[in-house]
C-alpha cells in the first residue's frame, strides 16, 4: 500500500510538471524568406520552363511562384497538401537525354535551402 501511495504521488508530480510545458516553443513561428531567381543567373542549369520565379521558404516549405501560381519545389511543400501549391512538374523541364527523366532541379532546391537557413 505504501509503495502504491509513493507511486501515485510521484506520478502526480510528473504529470503536473508536464502540464506546465510551454507549448509555444514547439510551434514554428518563422517569417517567410523570399527572393527572385532568374534563368540567366543559373545558365544552362536552369531546370524550369519559366524565365524566373519568386522563391520562398516558409516553415521549410520551398515554393517557386510565377504569374500568380505557386509551385511546390521540395517534398515538405508537396506533402503539406496546401491547395495553393501546384505540382512543380508542370514547369519542370524534361531531360532531353534521358526519356522520362527531368532536368536536375537541385540548383533551385539549393537556393531555396539557403533561404531557409538565413
PDB file as gemmi writes it, atoms N, CA and C in Angstrom:
CRYST1    1.000    1.000    1.000  90.00  90.00  90.00 P 1                      
ATOM      1  N   UNK A   1       0.831  -1.191   0.000  1.00  0.00           N  
ATOM      2  CA  UNK A   1       0.000   0.000   0.000  1.00  0.00           C  
ATOM      3  C   UNK A   1       0.872   1.249   0.000  1.00  0.00           C  
ATOM      4  N   UNK A   2       1.932   1.231   0.859  1.00  0.00           N  
ATOM      5  CA  UNK A   2       2.848   2.367   0.905  1.00  0.00           C  
ATOM      6  C   UNK A   2       3.499   2.589  -0.464  1.00  0.00           C  
ATOM      7  N   UNK A   3       3.881   1.475  -1.096  1.00  0.00           N  
ATOM      8  CA  UNK A   3       4.523   1.539  -2.415  1.00  0.00           C  
ATOM      9  C   UNK A   3       3.576   2.153  -3.451  1.00  0.00           C  
ATOM     10  N   UNK A   4       2.294   1.772  -3.396  1.00  0.00           N  
ATOM     11  CA  UNK A   4       1.301   2.304  -4.310  1.00  0.00           C  
ATOM     12  C   UNK A   4       1.114   3.799  -4.096  1.00  0.00           C  
ATOM     13  N   UNK A   5       1.077   4.227  -2.831  1.00  0.00           N  
ATOM     14  CA  UNK A   5       0.904   5.640  -2.494  1.00  0.00           C  
ATOM     15  C   UNK A   5       2.082   6.464  -2.999  1.00  0.00           C  
ATOM     16  N   UNK A   6       3.305   5.966  -2.818  1.00  0.00           N  
ATOM     17  CA  UNK A   6       4.503   6.659  -3.297  1.00  0.00           C  
ATOM     18  C   UNK A   6       4.472   6.761  -4.825  1.00  0.00           C  
ATOM     19  N   UNK A   7       4.072   5.703  -5.474  1.00  0.00           N  
ATOM     20  CA  UNK A   7       3.984   5.694  -6.942  1.00  0.00           C  
ATOM     21  C   UNK A   7       2.953   6.709  -7.422  1.00  0.00           C  
ATOM     22  N   UNK A   8       1.806   6.752  -6.784  1.00  0.00           N  
ATOM     23  CA  UNK A   8       0.762   7.699  -7.172  1.00  0.00           C  
ATOM     24  C   UNK A   8       1.198   9.139  -6.951  1.00  0.00           C  
ATOM     25  N   UNK A   9       1.850   9.413  -5.833  1.00  0.00           N  
ATOM     26  CA  UNK A   9       2.327  10.783  -5.546  1.00  0.00           C  
ATOM     27  C   UNK A   9       3.392  11.180  -6.563  1.00  0.00           C  
ATOM     28  N   UNK A  10       4.326  10.259  -6.834  1.00  0.00           N  
ATOM     29  CA  UNK A  10       5.376  10.542  -7.824  1.00  0.00           C  
ATOM     30  C   UNK A  10       4.792  10.802  -9.195  1.00  0.00           C  
ATOM     31  N   UNK A  11       3.806  10.021  -9.569  1.00  0.00           N  
ATOM     32  CA  UNK A  11       3.156  10.203 -10.872  1.00  0.00           C  
ATOM     33  C   UNK A  11       2.451  11.537 -10.963  1.00  0.00           C  
ATOM     34  N   UNK A  12       1.831  11.965  -9.881  1.00  0.00           N  
ATOM     35  CA  UNK A  12       1.121  13.244  -9.915  1.00  0.00           C  
ATOM     36  C   UNK A  12       2.095  14.404 -10.076  1.00  0.00           C  
ATOM     37  N   UNK A  13       3.298  14.298  -9.458  1.00  0.00           N  
ATOM     38  CA  UNK A  13       4.305  15.348  -9.640  1.00  0.00           C  
ATOM     39  C   UNK A  13       4.774  15.410 -11.099  1.00  0.00           C  
ATOM     40  N   UNK A  14       4.981  14.253 -11.686  1.00  0.00           N  
ATOM     41  CA  UNK A  14       5.419  14.202 -13.089  1.00  0.00           C  
ATOM     42  C   UNK A  14       4.345  14.782 -14.004  1.00  0.00           C  
ATOM     43  N   UNK A  15       3.099  14.388 -13.792  1.00  0.00           N  
ATOM     44  CA  UNK A  15       2.014  14.883 -14.637  1.00  0.00           C  
ATOM     45  C   UNK A  15       1.815  16.381 -14.475  1.00  0.00           C  
ATOM     46  N   UNK A  16       1.935  16.882 -13.248  1.00  0.00           N  
ATOM     47  CA  UNK A  16       1.757  18.324 -13.063  1.00  0.00           C  
ATOM     48  C   UNK A  16       2.918  19.092 -13.681  1.00  0.00           C  
ATOM     49  N   UNK A  17       4.109  18.519 -13.656  1.00  0.00           N  
ATOM     50  CA  UNK A  17       5.258  19.179 -14.293  1.00  0.00           C  
ATOM     51  C   UNK A  17       5.074  19.216 -15.804  1.00  0.00           C  
ATOM     52  N   UNK A  18       4.546  18.132 -16.374  1.00  0.00           N  
ATOM     53  CA  UNK A  18       4.308  18.094 -17.816  1.00  0.00           C  
ATOM     54  C   UNK A  18       3.236  19.085 -18.228  1.00  0.00           C  
ATOM     55  N   UNK A  19       2.305  19.333 -17.380  1.00  0.00           N  
ATOM     56  CA  UNK A  19       1.244  20.285 -17.682  1.00  0.00           C  
ATOM     57  C   UNK A  19       1.746  21.708 -17.791  1.00  0.00           C  
ATOM     58  N   UNK A  20       2.930  21.988 -17.258  1.00  0.00           N  
ATOM     59  CA  UNK A  20       3.477  23.337 -17.277  1.00  0.00           C  
ATOM     60  C   UNK A  20       4.442  23.575 -18.434  1.00  0.00           C  
ATOM     61  N   UNK A  21       4.532  22.641 -19.358  1.00  0.00           N  
ATOM     62  CA  UNK A  21       5.415  22.815 -20.514  1.00  0.00           C  
ATOM     63  C   UNK A  21       4.873  23.940 -21.377  1.00  0.00           C  
ATOM     64  N   UNK A  22       5.757  24.831 -21.781  1.00  0.00           N  
ATOM     65  CA  UNK A  22       5.370  25.935 -22.660  1.00  0.00           C  
ATOM     66  C   UNK A  22       5.320  25.415 -24.090  1.00  0.00           C  
ATOM     67  N   UNK A  23       4.123  25.141 -24.588  1.00  0.00           N  
ATOM     68  CA  UNK A  23       3.961  24.583 -25.926  1.00  0.00           C  
ATOM     69  C   UNK A  23       4.356  25.556 -27.025  1.00  0.00           C  
ATOM     70  N   UNK A  24       4.513  26.827 -26.716  1.00  0.00           N  
ATOM     71  CA  UNK A  24       4.856  27.794 -27.757  1.00  0.00           C  
ATOM     72  C   UNK A  24       6.232  27.520 -28.341  1.00  0.00           C  
ATOM     73  N   UNK A  25       7.119  26.871 -27.567  1.00  0.00           N  
ATOM     74  CA  UNK A  25       8.442  26.563 -28.110  1.00  0.00           C  
ATOM     75  C   UNK A  25       8.368  25.450 -29.136  1.00  0.00           C  
ATOM     76  N   UNK A  26       7.292  24.673 -29.122  1.00  0.00           N  
ATOM     77  CA  UNK A  26       7.136  23.588 -30.079  1.00  0.00           C  
ATOM     78  C   UNK A  26       6.534  24.054 -31.390  1.00  0.00           C  
ATOM     79  N   UNK A  27       5.916  25.222 -31.402  1.00  0.00           N  
ATOM     80  CA  UNK A  27       5.283  25.742 -32.602  1.00  0.00           C  
ATOM     81  C   UNK A  27       6.318  26.440 -33.467  1.00  0.00           C  
ATOM     82  N   UNK A  28       6.157  26.335 -34.765  1.00  0.00           N  
ATOM     83  CA  UNK A  28       7.047  27.015 -35.692  1.00  0.00           C  
ATOM     84  C   UNK A  28       6.525  28.422 -35.915  1.00  0.00           C  
ATOM     85  N   UNK A  29       7.374  29.391 -35.675  1.00  0.00           N  
ATOM     86  CA  UNK A  29       6.982  30.785 -35.858  1.00  0.00           C  
ATOM     87  C   UNK A  29       8.063  31.474 -36.678  1.00  0.00           C  
ATOM     88  N   UNK A  30       8.082  31.188 -37.956  1.00  0.00           N  
ATOM     89  CA  UNK A  30       9.086  31.797 -38.814  1.00  0.00           C  
ATOM     90  C   UNK A  30       8.420  32.753 -39.785  1.00  0.00           C  
ATOM     91  N   UNK A  31       9.171  33.722 -40.196  1.00  0.00           N  
ATOM     92  CA  UNK A  31       8.721  34.637 -41.236  1.00  0.00           C  
ATOM     93  C   UNK A  31       9.131  34.036 -42.578  1.00  0.00           C  
ATOM     94  N   UNK A  32       8.311  34.217 -43.600  1.00  0.00           N  
ATOM     95  CA  UNK A  32       8.725  33.705 -44.910  1.00  0.00           C  
ATOM     96  C   UNK A  32       9.970  34.444 -45.400  1.00  0.00           C  
ATOM     97  N   UNK A  33      10.853  33.703 -46.026  1.00  0.00           N  
ATOM     98  CA  UNK A  33      12.063  34.284 -46.618  1.00  0.00           C  
ATOM     99  C   UNK A  33      11.908  34.137 -48.117  1.00  0.00           C  
ATOM    100  N   UNK A  34      12.127  35.225 -48.843  1.00  0.00           N  
ATOM    101  CA  UNK A  34      11.805  35.222 -50.274  1.00  0.00           C  
ATOM    102  C   UNK A  34      12.842  35.991 -51.083  1.00  0.00           C  
ATOM    103  N   UNK A  35      12.983  35.597 -52.334  1.00  0.00           N  
ATOM    104  CA  UNK A  35      13.821  36.335 -53.281  1.00  0.00           C  
ATOM    105  C   UNK A  35      13.494  35.886 -54.693  1.00  0.00           C  
ATOM    106  N   UNK A  36      13.753  36.765 -55.647  1.00  0.00           N  
ATOM    107  CA  UNK A  36      13.584  36.416 -57.053  1.00  0.00           C  
ATOM    108  C   UNK A  36      14.805  35.652 -57.531  1.00  0.00           C  
ATOM    109  N   UNK A  37      14.573  34.639 -58.339  1.00  0.00           N  
ATOM    110  CA  UNK A  37      15.666  33.953 -59.018  1.00  0.00           C  
ATOM    111  C   UNK A  37      15.361  33.974 -60.515  1.00  0.00           C  
ATOM    112  N   UNK A  38      16.433  34.029 -61.313  1.00  0.00           N  
ATOM    113  CA  UNK A  38      16.289  34.210 -62.763  1.00  0.00           C  
ATOM    114  C   UNK A  38      17.074  33.155 -63.530  1.00  0.00           C  
ATOM    115  N   UNK A  39      16.509  32.753 -64.648  1.00  0.00           N  
ATOM    116  CA  UNK A  39      17.148  31.776 -65.518  1.00  0.00           C  
ATOM    117  C   UNK A  39      18.564  32.216 -65.880  1.00  0.00           C  
ATOM    118  N   UNK A  40      18.759  33.494 -66.177  1.00  0.00           N  
ATOM    119  CA  UNK A  40      20.070  33.993 -66.610  1.00  0.00           C  
ATOM    120  C   UNK A  40      21.145  33.792 -65.541  1.00  0.00           C  
ATOM    121  N   UNK A  41      20.743  33.753 -64.267  1.00  0.00           N  
ATOM    122  CA  UNK A  41      21.708  33.556 -63.179  1.00  0.00           C  
ATOM    123  C   UNK A  41      22.121  32.094 -63.011  1.00  0.00           C  
ATOM    124  N   UNK A  42      21.342  31.171 -63.578  1.00  0.00           N  
ATOM    125  CA  UNK A  42      21.632  29.750 -63.457  1.00  0.00           C  
ATOM    126  C   UNK A  42      22.213  29.167 -64.744  1.00  0.00           C  
ATOM    127  N   UNK A  43      22.114  29.934 -65.827  1.00  0.00           N  
ATOM    128  CA  UNK A  43      22.643  29.470 -67.107  1.00  0.00           C  
ATOM    129  C   UNK A  43      21.975  28.194 -67.569  1.00  0.00           C  
ATOM    130  N   UNK A  44      22.779  27.243 -68.051  1.00  0.00           N  
ATOM    131  CA  UNK A  44      22.217  26.000 -68.587  1.00  0.00           C  
ATOM    132  C   UNK A  44      21.764  25.031 -67.486  1.00  0.00           C  
ATOM    133  N   UNK A  45      21.913  25.421 -66.237  1.00  0.00           N  
ATOM    134  CA  UNK A  45      21.442  24.579 -65.123  1.00  0.00           C  
ATOM    135  C   UNK A  45      20.016  24.934 -64.699  1.00  0.00           C  
ATOM    136  N   UNK A  46      19.395  25.886 -65.391  1.00  0.00           N  
ATOM    137  CA  UNK A  46      18.020  26.282 -65.066  1.00  0.00           C  
ATOM    138  C   UNK A  46      17.071  25.148 -65.461  1.00  0.00           C  
ATOM    139  N   UNK A  47      16.322  24.585 -64.494  1.00  0.00           N  
ATOM    140  CA  UNK A  47      15.503  23.409 -64.791  1.00  0.00           C  
ATOM    141  C   UNK A  47      14.030  23.684 -65.101  1.00  0.00           C  
ATOM    142  N   UNK A  48      13.668  24.943 -65.215  1.00  0.00           N  
ATOM    143  CA  UNK A  48      12.249  25.283 -65.341  1.00  0.00           C  
ATOM    144  C   UNK A  48      11.921  25.893 -66.695  1.00  0.00           C  
ATOM    145  N   UNK A  49      10.657  25.761 -67.094  1.00  0.00           N  
ATOM    146  CA  UNK A  49      10.208  26.337 -68.368  1.00  0.00           C  
ATOM    147  C   UNK A  49       9.797  27.800 -68.226  1.00  0.00           C  
ATOM    148  N   UNK A  50       9.817  28.321 -67.037  1.00  0.00           N  
ATOM    149  CA  UNK A  50       9.507  29.729 -66.781  1.00  0.00           C  
ATOM    150  C   UNK A  50      10.817  30.496 -66.642  1.00  0.00           C  
ATOM    151  N   UNK A  51      10.862  31.785 -67.030  1.00  0.00           N  
ATOM    152  CA  UNK A  51      12.120  32.518 -67.049  1.00  0.00           C  
ATOM    153  C   UNK A  51      12.628  32.972 -65.678  1.00  0.00           C  
ATOM    154  N   UNK A  52      11.760  32.966 -64.678  1.00  0.00           N  
ATOM    155  CA  UNK A  52      12.143  33.401 -63.340  1.00  0.00           C  
ATOM    156  C   UNK A  52      11.069  32.928 -62.371  1.00  0.00           C  
ATOM    157  N   UNK A  53      11.342  33.073 -61.095  1.00  0.00           N  
ATOM    158  CA  UNK A  53      10.295  32.809 -60.103  1.00  0.00           C  
ATOM    159  C   UNK A  53      10.642  33.481 -58.793  1.00  0.00           C  
ATOM    160  N   UNK A  54       9.634  33.639 -57.989  1.00  0.00           N  
ATOM    161  CA  UNK A  54       9.774  34.206 -56.659  1.00  0.00           C  
ATOM    162  C   UNK A  54       9.926  33.030 -55.712  1.00  0.00           C  
ATOM    163  N   UNK A  55      11.164  32.764 -55.310  1.00  0.00           N  
ATOM    164  CA  UNK A  55      11.481  31.625 -54.464  1.00  0.00           C  
ATOM    165  C   UNK A  55      11.157  31.976 -53.023  1.00  0.00           C  
ATOM    166  N   UNK A  56      10.540  31.058 -52.324  1.00  0.00           N  
ATOM    167  CA  UNK A  56      10.119  31.321 -50.953  1.00  0.00           C  
ATOM    168  C   UNK A  56      10.386  30.113 -50.076  1.00  0.00           C  
ATOM    169  N   UNK A  57      10.772  30.395 -48.819  1.00  0.00           N  
ATOM    170  CA  UNK A  57      10.889  29.352 -47.806  1.00  0.00           C  
ATOM    171  C   UNK A  57      10.058  29.780 -46.611  1.00  0.00           C  
ATOM    172  N   UNK A  58       9.099  28.955 -46.252  1.00  0.00           N  
ATOM    173  CA  UNK A  58       8.266  29.210 -45.081  1.00  0.00           C  
ATOM    174  C   UNK A  58       8.054  27.886 -44.358  1.00  0.00           C  
ATOM    175  N   UNK A  59       8.501  27.809 -43.124  1.00  0.00           N  
ATOM    176  CA  UNK A  59       8.427  26.557 -42.352  1.00  0.00           C  
ATOM    177  C   UNK A  59       9.037  25.394 -43.131  1.00  0.00           C  
ATOM    178  N   UNK A  60      10.155  25.664 -43.783  1.00  0.00           N  
ATOM    179  CA  UNK A  60      10.915  24.690 -44.562  1.00  0.00           C  
ATOM    180  C   UNK A  60      10.199  24.206 -45.817  1.00  0.00           C  
ATOM    181  N   UNK A  61       9.087  24.847 -46.179  1.00  0.00           N  
ATOM    182  CA  UNK A  61       8.404  24.552 -47.440  1.00  0.00           C  
ATOM    183  C   UNK A  61       8.998  25.495 -48.487  1.00  0.00           C  
ATOM    184  N   UNK A  62       9.602  24.933 -49.517  1.00  0.00           N  
ATOM    185  CA  UNK A  62      10.208  25.744 -50.571  1.00  0.00           C  
ATOM    186  C   UNK A  62       9.243  25.781 -51.753  1.00  0.00           C  
ATOM    187  N   UNK A  63       8.888  26.997 -52.149  1.00  0.00           N  
ATOM    188  CA  UNK A  63       7.983  27.184 -53.278  1.00  0.00           C  
ATOM    189  C   UNK A  63       8.586  28.170 -54.258  1.00  0.00           C  
ATOM    190  N   UNK A  64       8.091  28.114 -55.480  1.00  0.00           N  
ATOM    191  CA  UNK A  64       8.536  28.977 -56.563  1.00  0.00           C  
ATOM    192  C   UNK A  64       7.269  29.529 -57.222  1.00  0.00           C  
ATOM    193  N   UNK A  65       7.106  30.845 -57.209  1.00  0.00           N  
ATOM    194  CA  UNK A  65       5.881  31.450 -57.743  1.00  0.00           C  
ATOM    195  C   UNK A  65       6.171  32.221 -59.019  1.00  0.00           C  
ATOM    196  N   UNK A  66       5.237  32.099 -59.948  1.00  0.00           N  
ATOM    197  CA  UNK A  66       5.356  32.801 -61.233  1.00  0.00           C  
ATOM    198  C   UNK A  66       3.952  33.064 -61.755  1.00  0.00           C  
ATOM    199  N   UNK A  67       3.694  34.310 -62.093  1.00  0.00           N  
ATOM    200  CA  UNK A  67       2.408  34.744 -62.645  1.00  0.00           C  
ATOM    201  C   UNK A  67       1.212  34.213 -61.842  1.00  0.00           C  
ATOM    202  N   UNK A  68       1.280  34.386 -60.548  1.00  0.00           N  
ATOM    203  CA  UNK A  68       0.160  34.039 -59.675  1.00  0.00           C  
ATOM    204  C   UNK A  68       0.029  32.572 -59.296  1.00  0.00           C  
ATOM    205  N   UNK A  69       0.921  31.738 -59.779  1.00  0.00           N  
ATOM    206  CA  UNK A  69       0.891  30.311 -59.432  1.00  0.00           C  
ATOM    207  C   UNK A  69       2.083  29.999 -58.531  1.00  0.00           C  
ATOM    208  N   UNK A  70       1.851  29.275 -57.436  1.00  0.00           N  
ATOM    209  CA  UNK A  70       2.908  28.840 -56.526  1.00  0.00           C  
ATOM    210  C   UNK A  70       3.139  27.349 -56.723  1.00  0.00           C  
ATOM    211  N   UNK A  71       4.384  26.990 -56.994  1.00  0.00           N  
ATOM    212  CA  UNK A  71       4.739  25.600 -57.254  1.00  0.00           C  
ATOM    213  C   UNK A  71       5.528  25.036 -56.074  1.00  0.00           C  
ATOM    214  N   UNK A  72       5.169  23.839 -55.632  1.00  0.00           N  
ATOM    215  CA  UNK A  72       5.865  23.161 -54.534  1.00  0.00           C  
ATOM    216  C   UNK A  72       7.177  22.595 -55.060  1.00  0.00           C  
ATOM    217  N   UNK A  73       8.304  23.108 -54.546  1.00  0.00           N  
ATOM    218  CA  UNK A  73       9.616  22.668 -55.020  1.00  0.00           C  
ATOM    219  C   UNK A  73      10.111  21.450 -54.247  1.00  0.00           C  
ATOM    220  N   UNK A  74      10.011  21.480 -52.929  1.00  0.00           N  
ATOM    221  CA  UNK A  74      10.554  20.364 -52.148  1.00  0.00           C  
ATOM    222  C   UNK A  74       9.444  19.459 -51.615  1.00  0.00           C  
ATOM    223  N   UNK A  75       9.855  18.341 -51.061  1.00  0.00           N  
ATOM    224  CA  UNK A  75       8.908  17.362 -50.540  1.00  0.00           C  
ATOM    225  C   UNK A  75       8.046  17.895 -49.417  1.00  0.00           C  
ATOM    226  N   UNK A  76       8.596  18.755 -48.585  1.00  0.00           N  
ATOM    227  CA  UNK A  76       7.822  19.309 -47.469  1.00  0.00           C  
ATOM    228  C   UNK A  76       6.665  20.141 -48.005  1.00  0.00           C  
ATOM    229  N   UNK A  77       6.919  20.924 -49.037  1.00  0.00           N  
ATOM    230  CA  UNK A  77       5.843  21.728 -49.640  1.00  0.00           C  
ATOM    231  C   UNK A  77       4.813  20.824 -50.318  1.00  0.00           C  
ATOM    232  N   UNK A  78       5.288  19.799 -51.030  1.00  0.00           N  
ATOM    233  CA  UNK A  78       4.365  18.879 -51.708  1.00  0.00           C  
ATOM    234  C   UNK A  78       3.507  18.117 -50.695  1.00  0.00           C  
ATOM    235  N   UNK A  79       4.099  17.685 -49.616  1.00  0.00           N  
ATOM    236  CA  UNK A  79       3.376  16.893 -48.623  1.00  0.00           C  
ATOM    237  C   UNK A  79       2.465  17.733 -47.734  1.00  0.00           C  
ATOM    238  N   UNK A  80       2.611  19.055 -47.788  1.00  0.00           N  
ATOM    239  CA  UNK A  80       1.780  19.911 -46.937  1.00  0.00           C  
ATOM    240  C   UNK A  80       0.316  19.889 -47.365  1.00  0.00           C  
ATOM    241  N   UNK A  81       0.056  19.416 -48.570  1.00  0.00           N  
ATOM    242  CA  UNK A  81      -1.315  19.330 -49.103  1.00  0.00           C  
ATOM    243  C   UNK A  81      -1.984  20.703 -49.186  1.00  0.00           C  
ATOM    244  N   UNK A  82      -1.186  21.762 -49.233  1.00  0.00           N  
ATOM    245  CA  UNK A  82      -1.726  23.103 -49.380  1.00  0.00           C  
ATOM    246  C   UNK A  82      -2.297  23.226 -50.793  1.00  0.00           C  
ATOM    247  N   UNK A  83      -3.587  23.502 -50.913  1.00  0.00           N  
ATOM    248  CA  UNK A  83      -4.208  23.552 -52.249  1.00  0.00           C  
ATOM    249  C   UNK A  83      -3.683  24.685 -53.125  1.00  0.00           C  
ATOM    250  N   UNK A  84      -3.003  25.642 -52.540  1.00  0.00           N  
ATOM    251  CA  UNK A  84      -2.436  26.756 -53.307  1.00  0.00           C  
ATOM    252  C   UNK A  84      -1.213  26.287 -54.101  1.00  0.00           C  
ATOM    253  N   UNK A  85      -0.465  25.316 -53.571  1.00  0.00           N  
ATOM    254  CA  UNK A  85       0.752  24.842 -54.223  1.00  0.00           C  
ATOM    255  C   UNK A  85       0.421  23.884 -55.362  1.00  0.00           C  
ATOM    256  N   UNK A  86       0.870  24.248 -56.545  1.00  0.00           N  
ATOM    257  CA  UNK A  86       0.714  23.398 -57.724  1.00  0.00           C  
ATOM    258  C   UNK A  86       1.923  22.460 -57.822  1.00  0.00           C  
ATOM    259  N   UNK A  87       1.768  21.317 -58.466  1.00  0.00           N  
ATOM    260  CA  UNK A  87       2.928  20.434 -58.669  1.00  0.00           C  
ATOM    261  C   UNK A  87       3.971  21.123 -59.554  1.00  0.00           C  
ATOM    262  N   UNK A  88       5.219  21.042 -59.151  1.00  0.00           N  
ATOM    263  CA  UNK A  88       6.316  21.666 -59.906  1.00  0.00           C  
ATOM    264  C   UNK A  88       6.480  21.010 -61.280  1.00  0.00           C  
ATOM    265  N   UNK A  89       5.986  19.791 -61.432  1.00  0.00           N  
ATOM    266  CA  UNK A  89       6.146  19.048 -62.698  1.00  0.00           C  
ATOM    267  C   UNK A  89       5.643  19.824 -63.913  1.00  0.00           C  
ATOM    268  N   UNK A  90       4.649  20.663 -63.721  1.00  0.00           N  
ATOM    269  CA  UNK A  90       4.077  21.375 -64.871  1.00  0.00           C  
ATOM    270  C   UNK A  90       5.029  22.422 -65.458  1.00  0.00           C  
ATOM    271  N   UNK A  91       6.038  22.846 -64.694  1.00  0.00           N  
ATOM    272  CA  UNK A  91       7.017  23.815 -65.213  1.00  0.00           C  
ATOM    273  C   UNK A  91       8.448  23.271 -65.168  1.00  0.00           C  
ATOM    274  N   UNK A  92       8.600  22.028 -64.738  1.00  0.00           N  
ATOM    275  CA  UNK A  92       9.906  21.389 -64.633  1.00  0.00           C  
ATOM    276  C   UNK A  92      10.234  20.735 -65.965  1.00  0.00           C  
ATOM    277  N   UNK A  93      11.349  21.112 -66.547  1.00  0.00           N  
ATOM    278  CA  UNK A  93      11.724  20.641 -67.887  1.00  0.00           C  
ATOM    279  C   UNK A  93      12.112  19.169 -67.916  1.00  0.00           C  
ATOM    280  N   UNK A  94      11.734  18.508 -69.016  1.00  0.00           N  
ATOM    281  CA  UNK A  94      12.158  17.133 -69.254  1.00  0.00           C  
ATOM    282  C   UNK A  94      13.634  17.123 -69.632  1.00  0.00           C  
ATOM    283  N   UNK A  95      14.304  16.053 -69.269  1.00  0.00           N  
ATOM    284  CA  UNK A  95      15.696  15.869 -69.663  1.00  0.00           C  
ATOM    285  C   UNK A  95      15.709  15.333 -71.089  1.00  0.00           C  
ATOM    286  N   UNK A  96      16.294  16.089 -72.033  1.00  0.00           N  
ATOM    287  CA  UNK A  96      16.270  15.644 -73.429  1.00  0.00           C  
ATOM    288  C   UNK A  96      17.134  14.405 -73.686  1.00  0.00           C  
ATOM    289  N   UNK A  97      18.050  14.101 -72.750  1.00  0.00           N  
ATOM    290  CA  UNK A  97      18.962  12.971 -72.939  1.00  0.00           C  
ATOM    291  C   UNK A  97      18.465  11.667 -72.313  1.00  0.00           C  
ATOM    292  N   UNK A  98      17.504  11.767 -71.402  1.00  0.00           N  
ATOM    293  CA  UNK A  98      17.008  10.566 -70.714  1.00  0.00           C  
ATOM    294  C   UNK A  98      15.487  10.576 -70.753  1.00  0.00           C  
ATOM    295  N   UNK A  99      14.942   9.682 -71.543  1.00  0.00           N  
ATOM    296  CA  UNK A  99      13.494   9.616 -71.704  1.00  0.00           C  
ATOM    297  C   UNK A  99      12.805   9.363 -70.356  1.00  0.00           C  
ATOM    298  N   UNK A 100      11.804  10.177 -70.052  1.00  0.00           N  
ATOM    299  CA  UNK A 100      11.033  10.022 -68.822  1.00  0.00           C  
ATOM    300  C   UNK A 100      11.644  10.689 -67.601  1.00  0.00           C  
ATOM    301  N   UNK A 101      12.837  11.259 -67.744  1.00  0.00           N  
ATOM    302  CA  UNK A 101      13.508  11.914 -66.612  1.00  0.00           C  
ATOM    303  C   UNK A 101      13.383  13.429 -66.739  1.00  0.00           C  
ATOM    304  N   UNK A 102      13.578  14.113 -65.631  1.00  0.00           N  
ATOM    305  CA  UNK A 102      13.554  15.577 -65.597  1.00  0.00           C  
ATOM    306  C   UNK A 102      14.976  16.100 -65.448  1.00  0.00           C  
ATOM    307  N   UNK A 103      15.162  17.364 -65.807  1.00  0.00           N  
ATOM    308  CA  UNK A 103      16.444  18.023 -65.600  1.00  0.00           C  
ATOM    309  C   UNK A 103      16.667  18.165 -64.091  1.00  0.00           C  
ATOM    310  N   UNK A 104      17.911  18.117 -63.674  1.00  0.00           N  
ATOM    311  CA  UNK A 104      18.276  18.237 -62.260  1.00  0.00           C  
ATOM    312  C   UNK A 104      17.731  19.541 -61.673  1.00  0.00           C  
ATOM    313  N   UNK A 105      16.903  19.426 -60.648  1.00  0.00           N  
ATOM    314  CA  UNK A 105      16.297  20.609 -60.026  1.00  0.00           C  
ATOM    315  C   UNK A 105      17.095  21.093 -58.808  1.00  0.00           C  
ATOM    316  N   UNK A 106      18.195  20.423 -58.506  1.00  0.00           N  
ATOM    317  CA  UNK A 106      18.945  20.760 -57.295  1.00  0.00           C  
ATOM    318  C   UNK A 106      19.429  22.221 -57.236  1.00  0.00           C  
ATOM    319  N   UNK A 107      19.757  22.889 -58.354  1.00  0.00           N  
ATOM    320  CA  UNK A 107      20.154  24.295 -58.215  1.00  0.00           C  
ATOM    321  C   UNK A 107      19.050  25.174 -57.603  1.00  0.00           C  
ATOM    322  N   UNK A 108      17.811  24.938 -57.981  1.00  0.00           N  
ATOM    323  CA  UNK A 108      16.695  25.700 -57.417  1.00  0.00           C  
ATOM    324  C   UNK A 108      16.450  25.260 -55.979  1.00  0.00           C  
ATOM    325  N   UNK A 109      16.532  23.974 -55.729  1.00  0.00           N  
ATOM    326  CA  UNK A 109      16.353  23.431 -54.385  1.00  0.00           C  
ATOM    327  C   UNK A 109      17.412  24.003 -53.432  1.00  0.00           C  
ATOM    328  N   UNK A 110      18.651  24.038 -53.875  1.00  0.00           N  
ATOM    329  CA  UNK A 110      19.737  24.561 -53.038  1.00  0.00           C  
ATOM    330  C   UNK A 110      19.548  26.043 -52.745  1.00  0.00           C  
ATOM    331  N   UNK A 111      19.097  26.809 -53.730  1.00  0.00           N  
ATOM    332  CA  UNK A 111      18.806  28.235 -53.496  1.00  0.00           C  
ATOM    333  C   UNK A 111      17.716  28.386 -52.449  1.00  0.00           C  
ATOM    334  N   UNK A 112      16.712  27.515 -52.504  1.00  0.00           N  
ATOM    335  CA  UNK A 112      15.640  27.538 -51.513  1.00  0.00           C  
ATOM    336  C   UNK A 112      16.130  27.153 -50.134  1.00  0.00           C  
ATOM    337  N   UNK A 113      17.006  26.152 -50.056  1.00  0.00           N  
ATOM    338  CA  UNK A 113      17.560  25.721 -48.770  1.00  0.00           C  
ATOM    339  C   UNK A 113      18.397  26.830 -48.136  1.00  0.00           C  
ATOM    340  N   UNK A 114      19.108  27.574 -48.967  1.00  0.00           N  
ATOM    341  CA  UNK A 114      19.892  28.708 -48.444  1.00  0.00           C  
ATOM    342  C   UNK A 114      18.962  29.742 -47.829  1.00  0.00           C  
ATOM    343  N   UNK A 115      17.837  29.972 -48.482  1.00  0.00           N  
ATOM    344  CA  UNK A 115      16.848  30.903 -47.912  1.00  0.00           C  
ATOM    345  C   UNK A 115      16.375  30.400 -46.547  1.00  0.00           C  
ATOM    346  N   UNK A 116      16.110  29.126 -46.449  1.00  0.00           N  
ATOM    347  CA  UNK A 116      15.614  28.549 -45.195  1.00  0.00           C  
ATOM    348  C   UNK A 116      16.648  28.707 -44.072  1.00  0.00           C  
ATOM    349  N   UNK A 117      17.918  28.676 -44.428  1.00  0.00           N  
ATOM    350  CA  UNK A 117      18.984  28.755 -43.426  1.00  0.00           C  
ATOM    351  C   UNK A 117      19.285  30.183 -42.984  1.00  0.00           C  
ATOM    352  N   UNK A 118      18.816  31.170 -43.727  1.00  0.00           N  
ATOM    353  CA  UNK A 118      19.097  32.572 -43.377  1.00  0.00           C  
ATOM    354  C   UNK A 118      18.420  32.970 -42.100  1.00  0.00           C  
TER     355      UNK A 118                                                      
END                                                                             
